């Protein structure tokens, strides 16, 4: 496993995430409901969990491959092995961190849409109540 394999896994998450928000932003606020936002949030969470699982498997496979390669080359001392493994783990952790930041940003944008919808619904209820002649007292 080269770093490109992990990068490919991360890019899959980024593309899923990149499809969800633009889709929501293209819609009119009035056409978005809470269930749709919940569904999109769950899809992003699933994609992030899939990424974590795939990267975990890939890292374990890479560690085994590194160990075998170093043994075959006669370089399997603990310093070299530890360095190579640490490098692989750090790269995977960096990619997962990038994906987690992207996930957090997207969740914040979905929360902003939820607040906009709530405000719009509140305004709609006020208009409706005014139309039927019900006024708030106090």
ZADO-1210 file (C-alpha; in nm, 4 decimals, padded with zeros to 6 digits):
<atoms>
<atom x="00.0000" y="00.0000" z="00.0000" code="UNK" pos="1"/>
<atom x="00.1436" y="00.3247" z="-00.1049" code="UNK" pos="2"/>
<atom x="00.0233" y="00.6510" z="00.0366" code="UNK" pos="3"/>
<atom x="-00.1859" y="00.6858" z="-00.2795" code="UNK" pos="4"/>
<atom x="-00.4106" y="00.4018" z="-00.1621" code="UNK" pos="5"/>
<atom x="-00.4982" y="00.5876" z="00.1570" code="UNK" pos="6"/>
<atom x="-00.5315" y="00.9099" z="-00.0386" code="UNK" pos="7"/>
<atom x="-00.7726" y="00.7325" z="-00.2745" code="UNK" pos="8"/>
<atom x="-00.9795" y="00.6181" z="00.0215" code="UNK" pos="9"/>
<atom x="-00.9884" y="00.9703" z="00.1622" code="UNK" pos="10"/>
<atom x="-01.0815" y="01.1168" z="-00.1749" code="UNK" pos="11"/>
<atom x="-01.3807" y="00.8808" z="-00.1885" code="UNK" pos="12"/>
<atom x="-01.5075" y="01.0331" z="00.1372" code="UNK" pos="13"/>
<atom x="-01.4373" y="01.3866" z="00.0139" code="UNK" pos="14"/>
<atom x="-01.6332" y="01.3193" z="-00.3060" code="UNK" pos="15"/>
<atom x="-01.9338" y="01.1846" z="-00.1125" code="UNK" pos="16"/>
<atom x="-01.9164" y="01.4822" z="00.1165" code="UNK" pos="17"/>
<atom x="-01.8728" y="01.7105" z="-00.1852" code="UNK" pos="18"/>
<atom x="-02.1918" y="01.5787" z="-00.3415" code="UNK" pos="19"/>
<atom x="-02.4090" y="01.6201" z="-00.0330" code="UNK" pos="20"/>
<atom x="-02.3620" y="01.9891" z="00.0451" code="UNK" pos="21"/>
<atom x="-02.3936" y="02.1283" z="-00.3068" code="UNK" pos="22"/>
<atom x="-02.7130" y="01.9249" z="-00.3463" code="UNK" pos="23"/>
<atom x="-02.8554" y="02.0810" z="-00.0309" code="UNK" pos="24"/>
<atom x="-02.7402" y="02.4312" z="-00.1241" code="UNK" pos="25"/>
<atom x="-02.9043" y="02.4110" z="-00.4688" code="UNK" pos="26"/>
<atom x="-03.2431" y="02.3535" z="-00.3095" code="UNK" pos="27"/>
<atom x="-03.4677" y="02.6261" z="-00.1846" code="UNK" pos="28"/>
<atom x="-03.4808" y="02.6396" z="00.1942" code="UNK" pos="29"/>
<atom x="-03.8563" y="02.5834" z="00.1776" code="UNK" pos="30"/>
<atom x="-03.8077" y="02.2479" z="00.0025" code="UNK" pos="31"/>
<atom x="-03.5620" y="02.1070" z="00.2572" code="UNK" pos="32"/>
<atom x="-03.7062" y="01.9236" z="00.5529" code="UNK" pos="33"/>
<atom x="-03.5465" y="01.7991" z="00.8734" code="UNK" pos="34"/>
<atom x="-03.5624" y="01.4368" z="00.7589" code="UNK" pos="35"/>
<atom x="-03.3575" y="01.5130" z="00.4479" code="UNK" pos="36"/>
<atom x="-03.0929" y="01.6872" z="00.6566" code="UNK" pos="37"/>
<atom x="-03.0846" y="01.3959" z="00.8994" code="UNK" pos="38"/>
<atom x="-03.0440" y="01.1528" z="00.6087" code="UNK" pos="39"/>
<atom x="-02.7582" y="01.3540" z="00.4593" code="UNK" pos="40"/>
<atom x="-02.5873" y="01.3838" z="00.7988" code="UNK" pos="41"/>
<atom x="-02.6157" y="01.0066" z="00.8508" code="UNK" pos="42"/>
<atom x="-02.4750" y="00.9380" z="00.5031" code="UNK" pos="43"/>
<atom x="-02.1712" y="01.1517" z="00.5760" code="UNK" pos="44"/>
<atom x="-02.1191" y="00.9822" z="00.9132" code="UNK" pos="45"/>
<atom x="-02.1390" y="00.6398" z="00.7459" code="UNK" pos="46"/>
<atom x="-01.8885" y="00.7454" z="00.4812" code="UNK" pos="47"/>
<atom x="-01.6472" y="00.8668" z="00.7494" code="UNK" pos="48"/>
<atom x="-01.6798" y="00.5410" z="00.9430" code="UNK" pos="49"/>
<atom x="-01.6239" y="00.3406" z="00.6228" code="UNK" pos="50"/>
<atom x="-01.3112" y="00.5454" z="00.5584" code="UNK" pos="51"/>
<atom x="-01.1799" y="00.4802" z="00.9088" code="UNK" pos="52"/>
<atom x="-01.2380" y="00.1059" z="00.8733" code="UNK" pos="53"/>
<atom x="-01.0786" y="00.0888" z="00.5279" code="UNK" pos="54"/>
<atom x="-00.7768" y="00.2910" z="00.6356" code="UNK" pos="55"/>
<atom x="-00.7356" y="00.0718" z="00.9450" code="UNK" pos="56"/>
<atom x="-00.7273" y="-00.2421" z="00.7297" code="UNK" pos="57"/>
<atom x="-00.4937" y="-00.0822" z="00.4776" code="UNK" pos="58"/>
<atom x="-00.2526" y="00.0292" z="00.7504" code="UNK" pos="59"/>
<atom x="-00.2396" y="-00.3212" z="00.8972" code="UNK" pos="60"/>
<atom x="-00.1713" y="-00.4661" z="00.5526" code="UNK" pos="61"/>
<atom x="00.0978" y="-00.2055" z="00.4900" code="UNK" pos="62"/>
<atom x="00.2654" y="-00.2830" z="00.8242" code="UNK" pos="63"/>
<atom x="00.2804" y="-00.6526" z="00.7355" code="UNK" pos="64"/>
<atom x="00.4172" y="-00.5708" z="00.3896" code="UNK" pos="65"/>
<atom x="00.6801" y="-00.3377" z="00.5363" code="UNK" pos="66"/>
<atom x="00.7887" y="-00.5989" z="00.7863" code="UNK" pos="67"/>
<atom x="00.8148" y="-00.8695" z="00.5201" code="UNK" pos="68"/>
<atom x="01.0010" y="-00.6389" z="00.2806" code="UNK" pos="69"/>
<atom x="01.2544" y="-00.5431" z="00.5464" code="UNK" pos="70"/>
<atom x="01.3024" y="-00.9060" z="00.6473" code="UNK" pos="71"/>
<atom x="01.3603" y="-01.0018" z="00.2827" code="UNK" pos="72"/>
<atom x="01.6179" y="-00.7246" z="00.2468" code="UNK" pos="73"/>
<atom x="01.7851" y="-00.8055" z="00.5776" code="UNK" pos="74"/>
<atom x="01.6969" y="-00.4672" z="00.7252" code="UNK" pos="75"/>
<atom x="01.4404" y="-00.5732" z="00.9827" code="UNK" pos="76"/>
<atom x="01.6045" y="-00.4146" z="01.2842" code="UNK" pos="77"/>
<atom x="01.3646" y="-00.2440" z="01.5190" code="UNK" pos="78"/>
<atom x="01.4768" y="00.1126" z="01.4383" code="UNK" pos="79"/>
<atom x="01.4153" y="00.0832" z="01.0644" code="UNK" pos="80"/>
<atom x="01.0938" y="-00.1124" z="01.1138" code="UNK" pos="81"/>
<atom x="00.9603" y="00.1311" z="01.3727" code="UNK" pos="82"/>
<atom x="01.0431" y="00.4274" z="01.1506" code="UNK" pos="83"/>
<atom x="00.8661" y="00.2843" z="00.8464" code="UNK" pos="84"/>
<atom x="00.5614" y="00.1810" z="01.0477" code="UNK" pos="85"/>
<atom x="00.5422" y="00.5182" z="01.2235" code="UNK" pos="86"/>
<atom x="00.5606" y="00.6925" z="00.8856" code="UNK" pos="87"/>
<atom x="00.2714" y="00.4841" z="00.7517" code="UNK" pos="88"/>
<atom x="00.0613" y="00.5375" z="01.0650" code="UNK" pos="89"/>
<atom x="00.1279" y="00.9127" z="01.0605" code="UNK" pos="90"/>
<atom x="00.0246" y="00.9444" z="00.6969" code="UNK" pos="91"/>
<atom x="-00.2972" y="00.7532" z="00.7651" code="UNK" pos="92"/>
<atom x="-00.3681" y="00.9658" z="01.0735" code="UNK" pos="93"/>
<atom x="-00.3135" y="01.2857" z="00.8724" code="UNK" pos="94"/>
<atom x="-00.5570" y="01.1741" z="00.6035" code="UNK" pos="95"/>
<atom x="-00.8175" y="01.0735" z="00.8611" code="UNK" pos="96"/>
<atom x="-00.7758" y="01.4113" z="01.0310" code="UNK" pos="97"/>
<atom x="-00.8374" y="01.5907" z="00.7000" code="UNK" pos="98"/>
<atom x="-01.1509" y="01.3828" z="00.6444" code="UNK" pos="99"/>
<atom x="-01.2691" y="01.4530" z="01.0005" code="UNK" pos="100"/>
<atom x="-01.2236" y="01.8276" z="00.9499" code="UNK" pos="101"/>
<atom x="-01.4200" y="01.8091" z="00.6238" code="UNK" pos="102"/>
<atom x="-01.6926" y="01.6138" z="00.8013" code="UNK" pos="103"/>
<atom x="-01.7089" y="01.8714" z="01.0817" code="UNK" pos="104"/>
<atom x="-01.7307" y="02.1619" z="00.8364" code="UNK" pos="105"/>
<atom x="-02.0114" y="01.9889" z="00.6487" code="UNK" pos="106"/>
<atom x="-02.2024" y="01.9100" z="00.9671" code="UNK" pos="107"/>
<atom x="-02.1756" y="02.2773" z="01.0647" code="UNK" pos="108"/>
<atom x="-02.3161" y="02.3813" z="00.7278" code="UNK" pos="109"/>
<atom x="-02.6048" y="02.1375" z="00.7690" code="UNK" pos="110"/>
<atom x="-02.6685" y="02.2821" z="01.1167" code="UNK" pos="111"/>
<atom x="-02.6772" y="02.6298" z="00.9613" code="UNK" pos="112"/>
<atom x="-02.9371" y="02.5090" z="00.7117" code="UNK" pos="113"/>
<atom x="-03.1400" y="02.3638" z="01.0004" code="UNK" pos="114"/>
<atom x="-03.1333" y="02.7006" z="01.1776" code="UNK" pos="115"/>
<atom x="-03.2424" y="02.8785" z="00.8583" code="UNK" pos="116"/>
<atom x="-03.5285" y="02.6321" z="00.8156" code="UNK" pos="117"/>
<atom x="-03.6345" y="02.6793" z="01.1786" code="UNK" pos="118"/>
<atom x="-03.6324" y="03.0575" z="01.1381" code="UNK" pos="119"/>
<atom x="-03.8300" y="03.0353" z="00.8167" code="UNK" pos="120"/>
<atom x="-04.0824" y="02.8026" z="00.9761" code="UNK" pos="121"/>
<atom x="-04.1170" y="03.0347" z="01.2737" code="UNK" pos="122"/>
<atom x="-04.1762" y="03.3281" z="01.0402" code="UNK" pos="123"/>
<atom x="-04.4298" y="03.1240" z="00.8428" code="UNK" pos="124"/>
<atom x="-04.6211" y="03.0399" z="01.1589" code="UNK" pos="125"/>
<atom x="-04.6273" y="03.4056" z="01.2615" code="UNK" pos="126"/>
<atom x="-04.7664" y="03.5023" z="00.9221" code="UNK" pos="127"/>
<atom x="-05.0277" y="03.2278" z="00.9409" code="UNK" pos="128"/>
<atom x="-05.1337" y="03.3299" z="01.2901" code="UNK" pos="129"/>
<atom x="-05.1611" y="03.6932" z="01.1799" code="UNK" pos="130"/>
<atom x="-05.3735" y="03.5906" z="00.8820" code="UNK" pos="131"/>
<atom x="-05.6224" y="03.4084" z="01.1017" code="UNK" pos="132"/>
<atom x="-05.6308" y="03.6947" z="01.3482" code="UNK" pos="133"/>
<atom x="-05.4570" y="03.5366" z="01.6434" code="UNK" pos="134"/>
<atom x="-05.2298" y="03.7792" z="01.8211" code="UNK" pos="135"/>
<atom x="-04.9869" y="03.7089" z="02.0958" code="UNK" pos="136"/>
<atom x="-05.0655" y="03.8809" z="02.4190" code="UNK" pos="137"/>
<atom x="-04.8079" y="04.0087" z="02.6594" code="UNK" pos="138"/>
</atoms>
